Amino acid sequence: MPSDKRKTASKAKAPEAKKQKLVPLKEEKRANPEGWLQKAVSNQRGATDLKCNPKRIRFISDAQKMKQGSEGILYWMGRDHRLQDNWALVHAQQLAVEEKLPLHICVCLLVPKSELSTLRHYGFMLKGLEEVAKECEALDIQFHLLRGAPGEVLPGFVSEHGLGVLVTDFSPLRGPIQALENLKKSLPEDIPLIQVDAHNIVPCWVASIKLEYSARTIRGKITKLLPEFLTDFPVVGKHGYKATGTTKPVDWDEVLGSLQLDGTVGEVDWAKPGTAAGTAMLESFIDLRLKHFGTHRNDPNSAALSQLSPWIRFGHLSAQRAALQVQRFGKKFSQSVAPFIEELVVRRELTDNYCFYNDNYDNVKGAYEWAQKTLKDHAKDKREYVYTQGDLEEAQTHDNLWNGAQYQMVTEGKMHGFLRMYWAKKILEWTSSPEQALSIALYLNDRYSLDGQDPNGFVGCMWSICGIHDRGWGERAVFGKIRFMNYKGCLRKFDVARFETKYCPKKL
Ligand SMILES: Cc1cc2nc3c(=O)[nH]c(=O)nc-3n(C[C@H](O)[C@H](O)[C@H](O)COP(=O)(O)OP(=O)(O)OC[C@H]3O[C@@H](n4cnc5c(N)ncnc54)[C@H](O)[C@@H]3O)c2cc1C
């Protein structure tokens, strides 16, 4: 049975936690004036003729040649909502320039009726797209916001505008894969449909052609390919071939107001949407937090993490851009740069590998055989505490650390990476089956975390509850051989009471 039984958790403070040196939470003075990174990035972007590596590109259609007499090229922007540092758009623009044709970008907006369709997520997404639309205008690229499923709205759009090639980006998740399949079926056969992995540094299908067992098995494959793929980006420049028709400007407030969203999960203050804000967050990481990443990344009380996940999740910021800048400007902090690149590149790209090659990426059948067996063997073990989804959602457990983490996720849309592991493992411990635990963890993570509904979230929950990318540990109740985490372990790592005081007392 777990040894962390208690009622007033915050009273239990381990001496080790007191000894730990804390990273100051107050903003330090920065050496450089704010905004320096944006300028540095603009200077670094290469010439427009720098080509997209062909290994990043694959044909989804049989057609590979653009049909004669086409009047434009289309980039259907699916996952990567940014104008610069986007290999799919770079490729689309290069095709358009070669053929001397106008360039269009379409986003297809379709909001599923679901508890996951929240104002928090769609507000962030639409405000990021507003920035993209403005940048398009300045570059003579036509931006179109279409309402409906890609397979239903894009074929008509393509024929109406006489477009000859459709380029899109890559996601390994079921919904986008299905949408791409549907589009392929409904698009005329003579229109080439091209996919470019604009999200990963090493394209998912190049990094590995199979499901990888763990970070250990994919690390070497990715790092060997980094010199080839971790390159500078060419600039997406002013497009020389302007479309003749005009586009109706988008009324973004009207669009957001028209969507059927759950407004009880509201937008958050700390994360401003868009590439400019994502770049500013990256700048503050390099200036203030990177030096602490190596030593304090597992301390939820320390400002040591990048906080970049929402911008990466929505594609407002390219992970490749973040990796390039941290390597370039973080040379003084080598003890931090290496573990950061491990998270940003190896761990993150492993999650796309998992979702791409495993259809069961969000259910217990996606676990290794040993893990499924051990979870089954212990499915009937007596649980010391059993909570419903409602209890957990409202942070009504006996554990103030867990409640604080849950509360922060609900109110701020974020949870510290270390606590995410603890949080999900406790859901396994306190619910009646692993299936239920996984479903509740995914529901809460995807509904409240601004970076949710992403391969990282599926893998984070599957790692914590189903042991994927991990090994078997000493057998114990409920968990079986799945790695266990407990409150005492947290007390040894950080000042738990400090965290609880900050996040727990308020009622949801
Ligand atoms: C139960 C659970 C749920 C999670 N849900 C999500 C989620 O919904 N969305 C999400 O982006 N991440 C998720 N993670 C992974 C990780 O916790 C977050 O990426 C990280 O906390 C985000 O904060 P940061 O940007 O400050 O990360 P940093 O530590 O600064 O890392 C930089 C970037 O590296 C990537 N990264 C970091 N840790 C991981 C990891 N363990 N696996 C894969 N990529 C990683 C992220 O893109 C992150 O932005 C989850 C982890 C767990 C255990």
Ligand as a Chemical Component Dictionary entry (heavy atoms), coordinates in Angstrom:
data_LIG
# 
_chem_comp.id                   LIG 
_chem_comp.type                 NON-POLYMER 
_chem_comp.pdbx_formal_charge   0 
_chem_comp.three_letter_code    LIG 
# 
loop_
_chem_comp_atom.comp_id 
_chem_comp_atom.atom_id 
_chem_comp_atom.alt_atom_id 
_chem_comp_atom.type_symbol 
_chem_comp_atom.charge 
_chem_comp_atom.model_Cartn_x 
_chem_comp_atom.model_Cartn_y 
_chem_comp_atom.model_Cartn_z 
_chem_comp_atom.pdbx_ordinal 
LIG C1  C1  C 0 0.941  13.229 -17.532 1  
LIG C2  C2  C 0 1.683  14.119 -18.494 2  
LIG C3  C3  C 0 0.974  14.892 -19.387 3  
LIG C4  C4  C 0 1.640  15.726 -20.298 4  
LIG N1  N1  N 0 0.892  16.446 -21.167 5  
LIG C5  C5  C 0 1.517  17.238 -22.078 6  
LIG C6  C6  C 0 0.750  17.969 -23.029 7  
LIG O1  O1  O 0 -0.483 17.882 -23.050 8  
LIG N2  N2  N 0 1.420  18.752 -23.913 9  
LIG C7  C7  C 0 2.779  18.868 -23.892 10 
LIG O2  O2  O 0 3.346  19.599 -24.712 11 
LIG N3  N3  N 0 3.516  18.156 -23.021 12 
LIG C8  C8  C 0 2.940  17.353 -22.114 13 
LIG N4  N4  N 0 3.699  16.632 -21.232 14 
LIG C9  C9  C 0 5.164  16.665 -21.358 15 
LIG C10 C10 C 0 5.880  17.741 -20.509 16 
LIG O3  O3  O 0 5.496  17.629 -19.183 17 
LIG C11 C11 C 0 5.592  19.142 -21.037 18 
LIG O4  O4  O 0 5.966  19.222 -22.393 19 
LIG C12 C12 C 0 6.339  20.233 -20.288 20 
LIG O5  O5  O 0 6.002  20.190 -18.934 21 
LIG C13 C13 C 0 5.979  21.591 -20.876 22 
LIG O6  O6  O 0 6.588  22.626 -20.162 23 
LIG P1  P1  P 0 7.792  23.448 -20.775 24 
LIG O7  O7  O 0 7.435  23.910 -22.134 25 
LIG O8  O8  O 0 8.192  24.459 -19.775 26 
LIG O9  O9  O 0 8.859  22.294 -20.918 27 
LIG P2  P2  P 0 10.454 22.286 -20.948 28 
LIG O10 O10 O 0 10.885 21.361 -19.880 29 
LIG O11 O11 O 0 11.028 23.632 -20.973 30 
LIG O12 O12 O 0 10.767 21.521 -22.312 31 
LIG C14 C14 C 0 10.812 22.177 -23.588 32 
LIG C15 C15 C 0 9.902  21.479 -24.559 33 
LIG O13 O13 O 0 10.297 20.118 -24.714 34 
LIG C16 C16 C 0 9.157  19.299 -24.886 35 
LIG N5  N5  N 0 9.067  18.366 -23.752 36 
LIG C17 C17 C 0 9.426  18.586 -22.469 37 
LIG N6  N6  N 0 9.221  17.480 -21.724 38 
LIG C18 C18 C 0 8.717  16.551 -22.559 39 
LIG C19 C19 C 0 8.292  15.205 -22.400 40 
LIG N7  N7  N 0 8.358  14.583 -21.230 41 
LIG N8  N8  N 0 7.816  14.555 -23.467 42 
LIG C20 C20 C 0 7.748  15.150 -24.672 43 
LIG N9  N9  N 0 8.136  16.416 -24.888 44 
LIG C21 C21 C 0 8.607  17.109 -23.848 45 
LIG C22 C22 C 0 7.944  20.232 -24.902 46 
LIG O14 O14 O 0 7.657  20.561 -26.236 47 
LIG C23 C23 C 0 8.443  21.433 -24.128 48 
LIG O15 O15 O 0 7.773  22.627 -24.441 49 
LIG C24 C24 C 0 3.051  15.772 -20.308 50 
LIG C25 C25 C 0 3.765  14.981 -19.408 51 
LIG C26 C26 C 0 3.096  14.167 -18.517 52 
LIG C27 C27 C 0 3.881  13.314 -17.566 53 
# 
loop_
_chem_comp_bond.comp_id 
_chem_comp_bond.atom_id_1 
_chem_comp_bond.atom_id_2 
_chem_comp_bond.value_order 
_chem_comp_bond.pdbx_ordinal 
LIG C1  C2  SING 1  
LIG C2  C3  SING 2  
LIG C2  C26 DOUB 3  
LIG C3  C4  DOUB 4  
LIG C4  N1  SING 5  
LIG C4  C24 SING 6  
LIG N1  C5  DOUB 7  
LIG C5  C6  SING 8  
LIG C5  C8  SING 9  
LIG C6  O1  DOUB 10 
LIG C6  N2  SING 11 
LIG N2  C7  SING 12 
LIG C7  O2  DOUB 13 
LIG C7  N3  SING 14 
LIG N3  C8  DOUB 15 
LIG C8  N4  SING 16 
LIG N4  C9  SING 17 
LIG N4  C24 SING 18 
LIG C9  C10 SING 19 
LIG C10 O3  SING 20 
LIG C10 C11 SING 21 
LIG C11 O4  SING 22 
LIG C11 C12 SING 23 
LIG C12 O5  SING 24 
LIG C12 C13 SING 25 
LIG C13 O6  SING 26 
LIG O6  P1  SING 27 
LIG P1  O7  DOUB 28 
LIG P1  O8  SING 29 
LIG P1  O9  SING 30 
LIG O9  P2  SING 31 
LIG P2  O10 DOUB 32 
LIG P2  O11 SING 33 
LIG P2  O12 SING 34 
LIG O12 C14 SING 35 
LIG C14 C15 SING 36 
LIG C15 O13 SING 37 
LIG C15 C23 SING 38 
LIG O13 C16 SING 39 
LIG C16 N5  SING 40 
LIG C16 C22 SING 41 
LIG N5  C17 SING 42 
LIG N5  C21 SING 43 
LIG C17 N6  DOUB 44 
LIG N6  C18 SING 45 
LIG C18 C19 SING 46 
LIG C18 C21 DOUB 47 
LIG C19 N7  SING 48 
LIG C19 N8  DOUB 49 
LIG N8  C20 SING 50 
LIG C20 N9  DOUB 51 
LIG N9  C21 SING 52 
LIG C22 O14 SING 53 
LIG C22 C23 SING 54 
LIG C23 O15 SING 55 
LIG C24 C25 DOUB 56 
LIG C25 C26 SING 57 
LIG C26 C27 SING 58 
# 
